[in-house]
Amino acid sequence: MVLPGALCTAQVTTADIAEVTVECLRRTVPAAVPGVAFLSGGQRPIEATDRLDAINRLGPHPWRLTFSFSRALQEDALLAWRGQESNAGAAKRTFLHRARCNAAASSGTYFADLEGT
């Protein structure tokens, strides 16, 4: 994903990020490449999911766009687990929820309302 740098003071929207990311991919990634898996480091999980969804809504694209098995999937589950066996059930539910949201974002069908489910 094309994101503003850490020292950037300009405000950017999810739509801005989606547009410049798609533009960058179209200029540099051959259509023969089957997919692009983004890392989500530095973004909050819901923010990263929303951005992936916005990118996919600008399609159709010649490639599949998704996340790698990364922070956007793991962070909330790790926070729920905290290394305690007693939290394993909550961590599993949290991971499944995040996976479902990111799966929807990968197909451009994510809505913030999914976060309440």
C-alpha positions in Angstrom: 0.0 0.0 0.0 1.1 3.5 -0.7 1.0 5.4 2.6 2.2 8.7 3.7 5.6 8.7 5.5 5.9 9.0 9.2 6.9 12.7 9.0 4.2 13.6 6.5 1.9 16.3 8.0 -0.7 16.3 5.1 -4.0 14.7 5.8 -4.9 11.8 3.5 -8.1 9.9 3.2 -8.7 6.2 2.6 -9.8 7.0 -0.9 -6.5 8.9 -1.5 -4.5 5.9 -0.4 -6.6 3.5 -2.5 -6.2 5.7 -5.6 -2.4 6.1 -5.4 -1.9 2.5 -4.5 -3.9 1.3 -7.5 -2.1 3.8 -9.8 1.3 2.6 -8.5 0.3 -1.1 -9.0 -1.0 -0.5 -12.5 2.3 1.3 -13.5 4.6 -1.3 -12.0 3.0 -4.7 -11.6 2.4 -6.8 -14.8 -1.1 -8.1 -15.2 0.4 -11.6 -15.4 1.3 -11.4 -11.7 -1.5 -13.4 -10.0 -1.7 -11.4 -6.8 -0.3 -8.8 -4.4 -0.2 -9.5 -0.7 0.2 -6.4 1.4 1.8 -6.1 4.8 -0.1 -4.0 7.2 2.6 -3.0 9.6 2.2 0.5 11.1 -1.6 0.6 10.5 -4.3 -0.2 13.0 -6.1 -3.4 12.0 -9.5 -1.8 11.2 -7.7 1.0 9.3 -5.8 -1.5 7.2 -8.9 -3.5 6.5 -10.8 -0.4 5.4 -7.9 0.6 3.1 -7.7 -2.8 1.5 -11.4 -2.7 0.9 -11.2 0.7 -0.7 -8.4 -0.5 -3.0 -10.4 -3.6 -4.1 -13.5 -1.4 -4.7 -11.6 0.4 -7.4 -11.4 -2.8 -9.4 -11.7 -5.0 -11.2 -7.9 -5.4 -11.1 -5.8 -7.9 -13.1 -4.4 -9.3 -9.8 -5.9 -10.5 -6.5 -5.2 -8.0 -3.7 -5.1 -9.2 -0.1 -3.0 -9.2 3.1 -0.2 -11.6 3.9 -0.6 -13.4 7.2 0.3 -10.2 9.1 -0.4 -7.7 11.7 -3.9 -6.9 10.3 -4.9 -10.4 11.2 -2.8 -11.1 14.3 -2.6 -7.9 16.4 -6.1 -8.0 18.0 -5.9 -11.8 18.6 -2.5 -11.4 20.3 -3.8 -8.6 22.5 -6.8 -10.7 23.5 -4.6 -13.8 24.2 -1.8 -12.0 26.2 0.0 -15.3 26.5 -2.6 -16.7 28.9 -4.3 -20.1 28.2 -7.5 -18.8 29.8 -7.7 -16.2 27.0 -7.3 -18.7 24.2 -11.0 -18.9 23.3 -11.3 -15.1 23.1 -8.2 -14.9 21.0 -9.6 -17.5 18.6 -12.9 -15.6 18.3 -11.0 -12.4 17.8 -8.8 -13.9 15.1 -11.8 -15.4 13.2 -13.6 -12.1 13.3 -10.5 -10.2 11.9 -10.1 -12.9 9.2 -13.7 -12.6 8.1 -13.4 -8.8 7.9 -10.2 -9.0 5.9 -11.7 -11.6 3.6 -14.5 -9.2 2.9 -12.0 -6.4 2.3 -10.2 -8.7 -0.2 -13.3 -8.8 -2.3 -14.3 -5.2 -1.8 -17.4 -6.1 0.3 -16.2 -4.9 3.7 -18.4 -2.4 5.7 -17.6 -0.9 9.1 -20.9 -2.6 10.3 -19.0 -5.9 10.2 -16.9 -4.8 13.1 -19.9 -5.1 15.4 -20.5 -8.7 14.6 
